[in-house]
Structures are given as C-alpha cells and as structure tokens.
Amino acid sequence: MSKAMKIAIVDDEQDMRQSISQWLALSGYDTETFSSAQDALKALGPDYPGIVISDIKMPGMDGMQFLKKLMGSDSALPVIMITGHGDVPMAVEAMRVGAFDFLEKPFNPDRMTELAKKAANARRLTLDNRALRRELSDGGQIMKKLIGQSPVMERLREDILDLGQAEGHVLIDGETGTGKTLVAHALHAVGARAGKKFVLISCAAFEEDALAKRLFGPMQPEDSQLPAIEEARGGTLVLEDIEALSDTQQARLLSVMNEQGTPAETRIVAISNLQQQDKTLEDVLRPDLFYRLAALRITLPPLRQRGEDILSLFTKLSEQFAEEYGCDAPQVSAQEAAQLLQAPWPGNVRQLINVAERAVLQARRGQGTIASLLMADHDEMQPVMTTEGKPLKEYVEAFERMLIDNTMRRHKGSIQSVMDELCLPRRTLNEKMAKYGLQRADYVA
C-alpha cells in the first residue's frame, strides 16, 4: 500500500480548520493544519508529499500571496483555494496564478473530498516522476537495472559505457520489450551530458503536423513547451519509433543534424521498434539519415538468448510482486525452471514481468501453473520476425510441442491431468496434439 498523501489545511478560523481536517481524515488522509500562511510556508518545501487547501481571505499574508509563494517554490504543487460566495473574479485569478481548483463557500464536503482525491493523485504522479528522473540521472543506479550475468548482457553494459562517452548520434534497436528506452536513459546518464536536458518524444504518438510542431516549432504565444530540438539543446533528444517519421520530417531532422556540426550540440538517440518481416529500418529511412544515426548502434538481445538471466530475473520479479501483494513468492520446480528457460519469450522482459506478477497472484490463490501462463501468452502472440531472422512462430511451435510432450510423458498419457496442468480445454489440447503429431498411445505406460 502506498503511503497516504498529506493535506495541509491553511485557514485563520480554527473551527473551519478542524472541520475540514476531521472530514478528510475520515477519508484516509494525513492532515496537518496551519493558522497562517507564514506558518505553512515553513513546512511546505518543493517536494511536499501532499496537497494544500487554503482560504483566500486571511490576515497578514492572504491566500493569493500564499499561492504565488507556493507556485514560486513548486509550480506542480496542487493548491485548492476556498473563495467567498459569488467571488468569481478571485477564483479566476487564483486559477490563472496556478491553483489546482477552488471551492466556493459554503461548499459540499463530498465535493471537497472529490477534489482532494484528484489533486492527491496528480501530486503522487508528479512525485513519482521526479523520483524516477532522479534515479535515471544516476548512471550507477540505472546500470544496476540492467540485470544479468549472461555474456550478451555483459557486452551490452560495456557498449553503453563506451558509447555513453562518445559524442555521436546513436541508433538503438531490438525486439519489443527488451528495454530500449532504459538503455537510452543509461546512455545519457553515464555520459558527459548527464547533468543536461534529456527529452524523449514518441514519433508514433503524434499526427504528422503535431509532431512537426513538437519537434521543430514554431512556438505560439499560448504554448508552454519549447520545440523538442530547442528544449534538448546541449543534452540528449531521444526519438522513439523513429520509423514513424515521414519523408518531410526525416529531411528536417537531417537538416538540423547537419547544422549542428561536429561534435553535435544535441545528441540524437533514435529508437527503432520496427517489427516487420519484409522491411528493415534501412528500407524505411532515407539513406543519409540512416547512416548518420546508425554510425553508433546498440542492438538489444532478446530474452531467449540470455540463458540463466531468465531465472534470476523471474526470481527477483516474483519476490518484488510477492512483497507488494503481501504473500509468499511461488516456488519454481525444476520442470518449471526448464520451461522458463526454453520459452521463446515473444514479449521479452516485458512479458516476463507480466508472467511473474500473474504467477504470484496464482500462487496466492493456490491454483494454476507457470506452464499454463506461458501457454496462454503464446496463444495470443502476433506474427513477428526474431532478431535471428526466423519467424517467432517457429520458436513458439517448437516450445509448445516440447511442453505438451513433456507433460504427457510426466502424466503417462492422462489427458485430464495434462488439461489441468496446462489449463487447456480438451478440444484445444486435441487440436494441438494433432498439429504436432503427438499420439496419446505413445505415452500410456
């Protein structure tokens, strides 16, 4: 359970402070009260773990002055202002200065609780993002996230340290779920630009005109963000889904890169998520842009190539989820360990995270097996090519055949026992056995 958000209540009237505090405490919030804005300011720092509810009309420093002070210290701190009945101009001014919302006296306590919940959720997200940014700016911490002792992971960490110190642009590719964005953060964190701006844009998340504006501008008076090229100046600009750039935007990006000269003022880290059997990134990007980006390249290894890393990752993840859900981590049998090692893992580390969480939830209920989770994932797999150039479907079919064959041998041909372990209906099991040429008679003792 996450810790309850604090709510600082600021009002010069004691009865009002107490009534608001008691009401919100019943909703599970940790409240603290202040009789003046001056007292509250002493306790409210830039990373205050909560929100503020303040009256506007107070002696000494009034609510508007208080709000401006808070926004100057932490512009993302949610502040709910309490205004007098019908004082619309004051409420509008408070919102303009940066208030999260306002309550007009006399207000409905349920409305206050609803606003407090929204504000607390927003604050929690802000604080989580700040903590993540601090963590990702620490090169040592982020490298610890790249867990694994396999040769391919040792080589990946070495590549990150080497390319992190280089000045050139970088292309990161690999199968879905392998951690390409994490590697982009690591490249920035271990290099000379670590203390400078890190800006990440998903090219696939925008329509073409919106993407052009977000990347290159121009800015309008009402815009609150600089174009990404300007925002990342001197630091690192990460372009996820680089294959989504149109020909026009590719030309503009290349022009910007050429204007920067050598060494580049802003480093471009391009991430490719292209997963097509008949196209490579080289086919999609114009050649001059592709070769500029791919001069330094990192290809992330798929999980199925990482050997014993799979078991250590599964153990670590299941222990984390067990702690989160307040139960014991599932015990992995030798048979299940073999299944984890031999699974094709189409979703890579992201899939492993999901399987570990579901395994913990299954174990808590005392039902299900790891094999059934892997089988369910494979049934939902979309056609895709592997980094070895073979259709992933071939790996999945080989794994499914092995899984059914081993389970049939272990249960000496008992169809019901195999159905129970693999969580497969009889018809599906029959279809898969026919597909793979497996006969029940071959397993009966």
C-alpha positions in Angstrom: 0.0 0.0 0.0 1.3 3.5 -0.9 1.6 6.0 1.9 -1.4 8.3 2.3 -0.9 11.7 0.9 -0.7 14.6 3.3 -3.1 17.6 3.1 -2.0 20.9 4.6 -5.1 22.9 5.6 -4.5 26.7 6.0 -7.2 28.9 7.5 -7.2 31.5 10.2 -10.5 30.2 11.6 -10.0 27.3 14.0 -13.4 25.8 13.5 -13.0 25.7 9.8 -9.6 24.1 10.0 -10.8 21.4 12.4 -13.9 20.6 10.4 -12.0 20.2 7.2 -9.3 18.2 8.9 -11.7 15.8 10.5 -13.7 15.2 7.3 -10.6 14.5 5.3 -9.0 12.3 8.0 -12.1 10.1 7.8 -11.3 9.6 4.1 -7.8 8.3 5.0 -5.7 11.4 4.5 -2.9 12.5 6.8 -3.9 16.1 7.6 -2.0 19.0 9.2 -3.4 22.4 10.0 -1.9 25.9 10.0 -3.4 29.1 11.3 -1.5 31.4 8.9 0.2 31.3 5.5 3.5 32.2 7.2 3.5 29.1 9.4 2.5 26.9 6.5 5.4 28.1 4.3 7.9 27.0 6.9 6.6 23.4 6.5 5.9 23.2 2.8 9.0 22.5 0.7 9.4 21.9 -3.0 8.8 18.2 -2.7 6.0 18.3 -0.1 4.4 14.9 -0.1 0.8 16.1 -0.5 -1.5 18.9 -1.4 -2.7 22.2 0.1 -6.2 23.5 0.9 -6.2 27.2 1.7 -8.6 30.0 2.4 -8.1 33.1 0.3 -9.1 35.7 2.8 -6.7 35.6 5.8 -5.0 38.4 7.8 -1.3 39.1 7.2 -0.4 37.1 4.1 -3.6 36.4 2.2 -4.4 33.3 0.1 -3.3 34.9 -3.2 0.1 35.9 -1.9 0.4 32.5 -0.3 -0.5 30.8 -3.6 2.1 32.8 -5.5 4.8 31.9 -3.0 3.9 28.2 -3.3 4.0 28.3 -7.1 7.4 30.0 -7.0 8.7 27.2 -4.9 7.0 24.3 -6.6 4.7 25.1 -9.6 3.4 21.5 -9.6 2.1 21.6 -6.0 -1.8 21.2 -6.2 -3.4 24.0 -4.2 -7.2 24.1 -3.7 -8.4 27.6 -2.8 -11.5 28.4 -0.8 -13.3 31.5 -2.0 -16.2 33.5 -0.8 -19.7 33.0 -2.2 -20.0 34.5 -5.7 -16.4 35.8 -5.8 -15.8 34.6 -9.3 -13.1 37.1 -10.2 -11.0 36.0 -7.3 -11.4 32.3 -8.3 -10.5 33.1 -11.9 -7.4 34.9 -10.7 -6.4 32.0 -8.5 -6.6 29.6 -11.4 -4.6 31.9 -13.5 -1.8 32.0 -10.9 -1.7 28.2 -10.7 -4.4 26.9 -8.3 -5.4 23.3 -8.9 -9.1 24.2 -8.3 -11.3 26.2 -6.0 -14.2 25.7 -3.6 -16.9 28.3 -3.1 -18.3 28.8 0.4 -20.5 27.2 1.6 -19.2 24.0 -0.1 -20.3 20.4 -0.1 -17.8 18.3 1.9 -18.1 15.5 -0.7 -17.1 17.9 -3.4 -14.0 18.8 -1.3 -13.1 15.1 -0.9 -13.5 14.5 -4.6 -11.2 17.5 -5.4 -8.7 16.4 -2.8 -8.6 12.9 -4.3 -7.9 14.3 -7.8 -5.3 16.6 -6.5 -3.6 13.9 -4.5 -3.5 11.6 -7.5 -1.9 14.3 -9.6 0.6 15.0 -6.8 1.6 11.4 -6.4 2.2 11.1 -10.2 4.4 14.3 -10.1 6.5 13.0 -7.1 6.8 9.5 -8.7 8.1 11.1 -12.0 10.5 13.3 -10.1 11.9 10.3 -8.2 12.2 8.4 -11.5 14.0 11.3 -13.1 16.5 11.5 -10.2 17.0 7.7 -10.4 17.5 7.8 -14.2 20.0 10.6 -13.9 22.2 8.5 -11.7 24.4 6.4 -14.0 25.3 3.9 -11.3 21.7 3.3 -10.3 20.4 2.9 -13.9 23.2 0.4 -14.8 22.0 -1.7 -11.8 18.6 -2.0 -13.6 20.3 -3.8 -16.5 20.3 -7.1 -14.6 22.0 -10.2 -15.8 25.4 -12.0 -15.9 25.0 -13.6 -19.4 27.7 -12.7 -22.0 25.2 -10.7 -24.0 24.3 -8.5 -21.0 27.9 -8.0 -20.0 28.6 -6.9 -23.6 25.6 -4.6 -23.5 26.8 -2.8 -20.3 30.2 -2.4 -21.9 28.7 -0.9 -25.0 26.6 1.5 -23.0 29.7 2.7 -21.1 31.7 3.1 -24.3 29.0 4.8 -26.4 27.9 6.9 -23.4 31.3 8.6 -23.5 31.2 9.1 -27.3 29.7 12.3 -28.9 28.0 10.8 -32.0 24.3 10.1 -32.5 23.1 6.5 -31.6 20.6 4.0 -33.0 19.0 1.6 -30.6 17.1 -1.4 -31.9 15.9 -4.8 -30.9 12.7 -6.7 -30.3 9.7 -5.3 -28.4 10.0 -5.4 -24.6 13.8 -5.7 -24.4 14.4 -2.3 -22.7 15.4 0.1 -25.4 14.1 3.2 -23.6 16.0 2.2 -20.4 19.2 1.9 -22.5 18.6 5.4 -23.9 18.4 6.7 -20.3 21.6 4.8 -19.4 23.5 6.3 -22.4 22.6 9.8 -21.2 23.3 9.1 -17.5 26.8 7.6 -18.0 28.0 10.3 -20.4 29.2 13.8 -20.3 25.7 15.2 -20.9 24.3 13.5 -17.7 23.6 16.8 -16.0 21.9 18.3 -19.0 18.4 18.0 -20.6 17.0 14.6 -21.5 13.9 14.9 -23.8 12.0 11.8 -25.0 9.5 12.0 -27.9 7.5 9.1 -29.3 7.2 9.9 -33.1 4.3 7.4 -33.4 2.2 9.2 -30.8 1.6 12.3 -32.9 -0.2 13.1 -36.2 2.4 14.5 -38.7 1.6 18.2 -38.2 1.5 17.9 -34.4 4.8 16.0 -34.5 6.5 18.6 -36.7 5.4 21.4 -34.3 6.5 19.4 -31.2 9.9 18.7 -32.7 10.7 21.8 -34.7 8.2 24.5 -33.8 7.3 27.3 -34.4 6.0 28.2 -31.0 2.8 30.0 -30.5 2.2 32.6 -27.6 -0.1 30.1 -25.8 2.5 27.2 -26.0 4.1 26.2 -22.7 6.8 24.0 -24.2 9.8 24.8 -26.4 10.1 22.7 -29.5 12.0 19.5 -28.6 15.0 20.4 -30.6 15.4 23.6 -28.6 14.3 22.0 -25.3 17.0 19.4 -25.6 19.8 21.8 -26.7 23.1 20.7 -25.2 21.7 17.5 -23.9 20.0 14.4 -25.4 17.0 14.1 -27.6 15.5 10.6 -27.8 13.2 9.8 -30.7 11.2 6.7 -30.1 9.6 4.9 -33.1 12.0 6.8 -35.5 10.5 4.7 -38.3 7.2 6.7 -37.9 8.9 9.9 -39.3 7.6 11.0 -42.6 9.9 11.8 -45.5 9.4 15.5 -44.8 10.3 15.2 -41.1 13.3 13.0 -41.9 14.6 15.8 -44.2 14.1 18.4 -41.5 15.8 16.3 -38.8 18.8 15.6 -41.1 19.0 19.4 -41.8 19.1 20.1 -38.0 21.8 17.5 -37.5 23.9 18.9 -40.3 23.6 22.5 -38.9 24.9 21.3 -35.5 28.2 20.3 -36.9 30.7 18.0 -35.2 30.6 17.3 -32.3 26.9 17.7 -32.2 25.5 20.2 -29.8 22.5 18.0 -29.1 22.9 14.2 -29.2 20.1 12.3 -31.1 19.3 8.8 -29.8 16.9 7.1 -32.2 14.9 4.1 -31.1 13.5 1.7 -33.7 10.6 -0.5 -32.9 10.1 -1.7 -36.4 8.9 -5.3 -36.4 8.1 -6.3 -40.0 9.1 -9.4 -41.9 9.5 -7.6 -45.2 11.1 -4.2 -44.1 14.1 -3.1 -42.2 14.8 0.4 -40.8 17.3 0.9 -43.6 14.3 0.5 -46.1 12.2 3.0 -44.2 14.6 5.8 -43.5 16.4 7.9 -46.2 19.9 6.5 -46.6 21.8 9.7 -45.4 19.7 9.9 -42.2 20.0 6.1 -41.5 23.8 6.1 -41.8 24.2 9.2 -39.7 22.1 7.6 -36.9 23.5 4.1 -37.2 27.2 5.1 -37.1 26.9 4.1 -33.4 24.4 1.3 -32.8 23.2 -0.9 -30.0 21.0 -3.9 -30.7 19.4 -5.3 -27.5 19.5 -9.1 -27.0 16.1 -10.9 -26.9 15.4 -12.6 -23.6 15.6 -16.1 -25.1 19.3 -15.5 -25.7 20.1 -14.6 -22.1 20.1 -18.1 -20.6 20.2 -18.2 -16.8 19.4 -14.5 -16.6 15.8 -15.6 -17.2 15.6 -17.5 -13.9 17.4 -14.7 -11.9 15.1 -12.1 -13.3 12.0 -14.2 -12.7 13.1 -14.8 -9.1 13.8 -11.1 -8.4 10.5 -10.0 -10.0 8.4 -12.6 -8.3 9.9 -11.6 -4.9 9.1 -7.9 -5.6 5.5 -8.8 -6.5 5.1 -11.1 -3.5 6.2 -8.2 -1.2 3.7 -5.9 -3.0 0.8 -8.3 -2.6 1.7 -9.5 0.9 2.2 -13.2 0.1 5.0 -15.7 -0.5 6.8 -15.9 -3.8 6.0 -19.0 -5.8 8.5 -21.9 -5.6 9.8 -22.8 -9.0 10.2 -26.5 -9.6 13.0 -27.9 -11.8 10.4 -28.6 -14.5 9.1 -25.0 -14.4 12.6 -23.7 -14.5 13.2 -25.7 -17.7 10.0 -24.3 -19.1 11.1 -20.7 -18.3 14.5 -21.3 -19.9 13.1 -22.9 -23.1 10.2 -20.5 -23.6 10.5 -18.3 -26.8 9.5 -15.1 -24.9 8.0 -13.1 -27.8 7.4 -10.1 -25.4 10.9 -10.4 -23.8 11.4 -8.7 -20.4 8.0 -7.0 -20.5 6.4 -10.4 -20.9 8.5 -11.9 -18.1 7.3 -9.1 -15.8 3.7 -9.9 -16.6 4.2 -13.7 -16.1 6.0 -13.1 -12.8 3.1 -11.0 -11.5 0.5 -13.5 -12.6 2.5 -16.3 -11.1 2.4 -14.6 -7.7 -1.3 -14.0 -7.9 -1.9 -17.6 -8.9 0.2 -18.9 -6.1 -1.7 -16.7 -3.6 -4.9 -18.4 -4.7 -3.2 -21.8 -4.7 -4.0 -22.7 -8.3 -2.5 -22.6 -11.8 1.0 -23.3 -13.1 3.7 -21.3 -14.8 3.3 -23.6 -17.9 -0.3 -22.5 -18.2 0.7 -18.8 -18.1 3.3 -19.4 -20.8 0.9 -21.3 -23.0 -1.8 -18.6 -22.7 0.7 -15.9 -23.7 1.8 -17.9 -26.8 -1.8 -18.4 -27.9 -2.2 -14.6 -28.0 1.1 -13.9 -29.9 1.1 -11.8 -33.0 3.2 -12.9 -36.1 6.7 -11.3 -35.8 10.3 -11.8 -37.0 13.0 -12.5 -34.5 16.4 -10.9 -34.5 17.8 -14.2 -35.8 15.7 -13.7 -39.0 13.4 -16.6 -38.2 9.6 -16.2 -37.7 8.9 -16.3 -33.9 6.1 -18.6 -34.7 8.6 -21.4 -35.3 10.1 -20.9 -31.8 6.6 -20.9 -30.3 5.5 -24.1 -32.0 8.7 -25.9 -31.0 8.2 -24.8 -27.4 4.5 -25.8 -27.4 5.3 -29.2 -28.8 8.0 -29.7 -26.2 5.7 -28.6 -23.4 2.8 -30.9 -24.3 5.2 -33.8 -25.0 6.9 -33.4 -21.6 3.6 -33.0 -19.8 2.1 -36.1 -21.5 5.2 -38.1 -20.5 5.1 -37.0 -16.9 1.4 -37.9 -16.6 1.8 -41.1 -18.6 -0.8 -40.1 -21.2 -3.5 -38.9 -18.8 -5.4 -36.4 -20.9 -7.3 -35.0 -17.9 -4.1 -34.4 -15.9 -2.5 -32.6 -18.9 -5.6 -30.5 -19.4 -5.5 -29.5 -15.7 -1.8 -28.6 -15.7 -1.8 -26.6 -18.9 -5.2 -25.1 -18.3 -6.3 -26.3 -21.8 -9.8 -27.4 -22.8 -10.0 -30.9 -24.3 -10.7 -29.7 -27.8 -7.7 -27.3 -27.8 -5.4 -30.0 -26.5 -6.6 -32.5 -29.1 -6.0 -29.9 -31.9 -2.5 -29.1 -30.7 -1.6 -32.8 -30.4 -2.8 -33.4 -33.9 -0.9 -30.4 -35.2 2.3 -31.6 -33.6 1.8 -35.3 -34.5 1.5 -36.4 -30.8 -0.4 -39.7 -30.1 -1.8 -40.5 -26.6 -0.9 -44.2 -27.2 2.8 -43.3 -27.2 2.7 -42.1 -23.6 0.5 -44.8 -21.9 2.6 -47.0 -19.7 
